[in-house]
Amino acid sequence: MQGILYEEPSIWQFLFITVIMGGWTAWRTGKSVAENWQSYATLVIYVLLLGGAIRFVHHALFHGTMLTVQYYVVDTVVLLLFATLGYRYYRTRQMTNNYYWLYEKASPFSWKAK
């Protein structure tokens, strides 16, 4: 997997920067977009920018390549996964709390009509 999904000599660097730090930031970005009633397209734009920031952290801390399309795409896909989960989780809470007479939770990430 080293060389395909991450360029660092250890998977722990990838997991710490992209999955833990980036994932938490992406989750909070999804929460913020959902709570402000913004669209999913807005979330995608924010995650594309966040992907560049995570690539910079890899570059600054571990001397990784800054402008590599392959690793940018991998980082951004991981971040988009976390951001989408955060967005759906908080949008579900919003819809079921604000419109409790119309919707009920079907799962932590979706709702259904009553």
Buried (B, 14 or more C-beta within 10 A) or exposed (E): EEEEBBBBEEEEBBBBBBBEEBBEBBBBBBBBBBEEEBEBEBBBEBBEEBBEEBBEBBBEEBEBEEEBEEBBEBBBEBBBBBBBBBBBBBBBBBBBEEEEEEBEBEEEBEBEEE
